[in-house]
Amino acid sequence: MKPASHSSLARGLAVCVAAAFAMLMLDGIIHALMAQNPFGAPRPSGAEPQAGIVGWLLAKQSEFYREMSSTIRAAKSDGAAVWTLLAISFAYGIFHAAGPGHGKAVIASYLVANQETARRGIVLSFASALMQSLVAVVIVGVSAWLLNATAKTMCSAEKVIEIASYALIAAFGARLVWTKGGGFIRALQAPRPLPAMALAAAAHHDHAGHGHDHSHVHAHVAHHDHEHRHDDHGHDHGHVHDEHCGHSHGPAPSELAGPGGWQRGFGAIFAVGIRPCSGAILVLVFALAQGLFWAGIAATFVMGLGTAITVATIAVVAVSAKDLARRLSGTKEGGGALFMRGVEFGAAGLVLLFGVGLLFGYLAAERVTCF
Amino acid sequence: MRRLFGLLLLAGAFALGANTAQAHPHVWITASSELIYAPDGSISGVRHAWTFDDMFSTYALQGIETKTKGVYTREELASLAQTNVESLKEFGFFTFARADGKKEKFQEPVDYFLEYKDAALTLHFILPLKTPVKPKQLAVEVFDPAFFIDFKYADKNPIRLVGAPAACQMKFQRPNDGTANAQKLGEQNFMNGENSNFGMMFANKVTVDCP
């Protein structure tokens, strides 16, 4: 490796890391300021525990979610309430996935790791959302409706599915790292351009770094969302956070590309869509108990539609950011290409980290709260 | 290459290290609790009564056999109650006690049962302290650090002291109380770098000072 390209790569990555780190810091600061007031001055009494956009999103989600049970009850006597239920479910879905964190790490990372179009990102966001809704309906339909199983049994099934989902994501990440690592190493070994070109490319890297920070930020935000439980005061409690309702693990659009692409695309959808949203399961069981299972099913799919819209939006942003980075990093050969391969490799690594983190987070602390 | 891995590791470390949980609750519990004192003035345990929200109550009752539809006796709910307390153990019963700043542990719950009334399940249980304590200050917090469960104490009689020495003073802080947040932050989170504990902001805190 020649020094010129090495330093340009390092600089590009350093910018990415710095940007991601800066966003994390900013995130932390905003949280501290908004939610906790770090200097110990009393907050205005009667204030919500959370303020700002985050707090507002949280409050909205909770509101919509809580309204669901009363609306389902109302629908028993008043058919029109079903429309209200659907509207609430849709809004809940949108807000739920829009909330910060909510595991958009994998979707953003996938999209960055692969050279893909926004359209495929959208397709896969919707496909995995649909699958999550289907899985929730099947779980409740089979265990509660057909078999009249207890909540305990259902919850155990949820746990098993959860582990499977995390393992699949980890495996997916590992495969991405494997393939992207190959591309990266080939890029490293490729003939270097003239120093002048490399410098020119390097000059663009700062911009490229900026272009990327959307995706990286999502990845990091979601990451710490997941990992926080390791730091939780030593109480090893973990719960379902429903990152998965947010179609968190949006599949890699390129998984749909090329020969056999749809098959692999299905694999990606499967890995991320298999894990249902525990909120949807609660709603379904509740609707079933009220004798309005069909309304619960409709609500679940509308909820999925809402989350799909939000996740697809993020997918488009991530893809656009990468396109911008690619344009800014200039030439296909040399430093620019090396830089892009490095970014892809890094993003692939994040998917793996994410999967492994979820898996071992699970093993260290139960995620699904069954009680 | 090595530098790249170094940077990736660094990025990963930051990603894993920094954290803020932004979950929203899926279960709402309306709680009321009693601090139980032994005749010698020491605290022997906490008695909880947790009423689950409509949706979760219905979910929990799924598949429970009952003689009369919609009516669940304490016996019919016995196995569910046992499942509840067994599962809650993993989460430390969401009850965190400190006697003069020292963490106290609880034994297995006793006298636990479920009650079904007005479409809601209420879980009753007593958490005996491992060793009864007689501290100058006792602090008990009830919250879910992961905020999957939102604990809200009842408006009426949220906390009662049972058999406490007359001189003991009780203070109860709800999570929405601004001073409670500031104090928590000053005392624990800020000093120990534990402000990552999102659920803390939603803690209900009882302090009892016995001179």
Boltz contact constraints between the chains, C-beta under 6 A:
constraints:
  - contact:
      token1: [A, 10]
      token2: [B, 3]
      max_distance: 6.0
  - contact:
      token1: [A, 13]
      token2: [B, 7]
      max_distance: 6.0
  - contact:
      token1: [A, 17]
      token2: [B, 7]
      max_distance: 6.0
  - contact:
      token1: [A, 17]
      token2: [B, 11]
      max_distance: 6.0
  - contact:
      token1: [A, 20]
      token2: [B, 11]
      max_distance: 6.0
  - contact:
      token1: [A, 21]
      token2: [B, 14]
      max_distance: 6.0
  - contact:
      token1: [A, 24]
      token2: [B, 14]
      max_distance: 6.0
  - contact:
      token1: [A, 24]
      token2: [B, 18]
      max_distance: 6.0
  - contact:
      token1: [A, 28]
      token2: [B, 18]
      max_distance: 6.0
  - contact:
      token1: [A, 31]
      token2: [B, 20]
      max_distance: 6.0
  - contact:
      token1: [A, 36]
      token2: [B, 185]
      max_distance: 6.0
  - contact:
      token1: [A, 40]
      token2: [B, 182]
      max_distance: 6.0
  - contact:
      token1: [A, 40]
      token2: [B, 185]
      max_distance: 6.0
  - contact:
      token1: [A, 40]
      token2: [B, 186]
      max_distance: 6.0
  - contact:
      token1: [A, 42]
      token2: [B, 178]
      max_distance: 6.0
  - contact:
      token1: [A, 42]
      token2: [B, 179]
      max_distance: 6.0
  - contact:
      token1: [A, 42]
      token2: [B, 182]
      max_distance: 6.0
  - contact:
      token1: [A, 43]
      token2: [B, 178]
      max_distance: 6.0
  - contact:
      token1: [A, 43]
      token2: [B, 181]
      max_distance: 6.0
  - contact:
      token1: [A, 44]
      token2: [B, 178]
      max_distance: 6.0
  - contact:
      token1: [A, 45]
      token2: [B, 178]
      max_distance: 6.0
  - contact:
      token1: [A, 47]
      token2: [B, 178]
      max_distance: 6.0
  - contact:
      token1: [A, 49]
      token2: [B, 175]
      max_distance: 6.0
  - contact:
      token1: [A, 49]
      token2: [B, 201]
      max_distance: 6.0
  - contact:
      token1: [A, 49]
      token2: [B, 202]
      max_distance: 6.0
  - contact:
      token1: [A, 58]
      token2: [B, 24]
      max_distance: 6.0
  - contact:
      token1: [A, 61]
      token2: [B, 24]
      max_distance: 6.0
  - contact:
      token1: [A, 62]
      token2: [B, 24]
      max_distance: 6.0
  - contact:
      token1: [A, 69]
      token2: [B, 54]
      max_distance: 6.0
  - contact:
      token1: [A, 69]
      token2: [B, 55]
      max_distance: 6.0
  - contact:
      token1: [A, 99]
      token2: [B, 22]
      max_distance: 6.0
  - contact:
      token1: [A, 100]
      token2: [B, 22]
      max_distance: 6.0
  - contact:
      token1: [A, 101]
      token2: [B, 22]
      max_distance: 6.0
  - contact:
      token1: [A, 144]
      token2: [B, 62]
      max_distance: 6.0
  - contact:
      token1: [A, 148]
      token2: [B, 63]
      max_distance: 6.0
  - contact:
      token1: [A, 149]
      token2: [B, 63]
      max_distance: 6.0
  - contact:
      token1: [A, 150]
      token2: [B, 63]
      max_distance: 6.0
  - contact:
      token1: [A, 151]
      token2: [B, 59]
      max_distance: 6.0
  - contact:
      token1: [A, 151]
      token2: [B, 60]
      max_distance: 6.0
  - contact:
      token1: [A, 151]
      token2: [B, 62]
      max_distance: 6.0
  - contact:
      token1: [A, 152]
      token2: [B, 83]
      max_distance: 6.0
  - contact:
      token1: [A, 220]
      token2: [B, 15]
      max_distance: 6.0
  - contact:
      token1: [A, 223]
      token2: [B, 15]
      max_distance: 6.0
  - contact:
      token1: [A, 224]
      token2: [B, 15]
      max_distance: 6.0
  - contact:
      token1: [A, 224]
      token2: [B, 18]
      max_distance: 6.0
  - contact:
      token1: [A, 224]
      token2: [B, 19]
      max_distance: 6.0
  - contact:
      token1: [A, 227]
      token2: [B, 16]
      max_distance: 6.0
  - contact:
      token1: [A, 227]
      token2: [B, 19]
      max_distance: 6.0
  - contact:
      token1: [A, 228]
      token2: [B, 19]
      max_distance: 6.0
  - contact:
      token1: [A, 228]
      token2: [B, 21]
      max_distance: 6.0
  - contact:
      token1: [A, 228]
      token2: [B, 196]
      max_distance: 6.0
  - contact:
      token1: [A, 231]
      token2: [B, 19]
      max_distance: 6.0
  - contact:
      token1: [A, 231]
      token2: [B, 196]
      max_distance: 6.0
  - contact:
      token1: [A, 232]
      token2: [B, 145]
      max_distance: 6.0
  - contact:
      token1: [A, 232]
      token2: [B, 197]
      max_distance: 6.0
  - contact:
      token1: [A, 233]
      token2: [B, 194]
      max_distance: 6.0
  - contact:
      token1: [A, 233]
      token2: [B, 197]
      max_distance: 6.0
  - contact:
      token1: [A, 235]
      token2: [B, 92]
      max_distance: 6.0
  - contact:
      token1: [A, 235]
      token2: [B, 145]
      max_distance: 6.0
  - contact:
      token1: [A, 237]
      token2: [B, 91]
      max_distance: 6.0
  - contact:
      token1: [A, 237]
      token2: [B, 145]
      max_distance: 6.0
  - contact:
      token1: [A, 237]
      token2: [B, 146]
      max_distance: 6.0
  - contact:
      token1: [A, 239]
      token2: [B, 146]
      max_distance: 6.0
  - contact:
      token1: [A, 239]
      token2: [B, 148]
      max_distance: 6.0
  - contact:
      token1: [A, 241]
      token2: [B, 23]
      max_distance: 6.0
  - contact:
      token1: [A, 279]
      token2: [B, 26]
      max_distance: 6.0
  - contact:
      token1: [A, 282]
      token2: [B, 55]
      max_distance: 6.0
  - contact:
      token1: [A, 282]
      token2: [B, 59]
      max_distance: 6.0
  - contact:
      token1: [A, 285]
      token2: [B, 59]
      max_distance: 6.0
  - contact:
      token1: [A, 285]
      token2: [B, 62]
      max_distance: 6.0
  - contact:
      token1: [A, 286]
      token2: [B, 55]
      max_distance: 6.0
  - contact:
      token1: [A, 286]
      token2: [B, 58]
      max_distance: 6.0
  - contact:
      token1: [A, 289]
      token2: [B, 58]
      max_distance: 6.0
  - contact:
      token1: [A, 346]
      token2: [B, 8]
      max_distance: 6.0
  - contact:
      token1: [A, 349]
      token2: [B, 8]
      max_distance: 6.0
  - contact:
      token1: [A, 353]
      token2: [B, 12]
      max_distance: 6.0
  - contact:
      token1: [A, 366]
      token2: [B, 90]
      max_distance: 6.0
  - contact:
      token1: [A, 369]
      token2: [B, 148]
      max_distance: 6.0
  - contact:
      token1: [A, 370]
      token2: [B, 87]
      max_distance: 6.0
  - contact:
      token1: [A, 371]
      token2: [B, 84]
      max_distance: 6.0
  - contact:
      token1: [A, 371]
      token2: [B, 87]
      max_distance: 6.0
  - contact:
      token1: [A, 371]
      token2: [B, 88]
      max_distance: 6.0
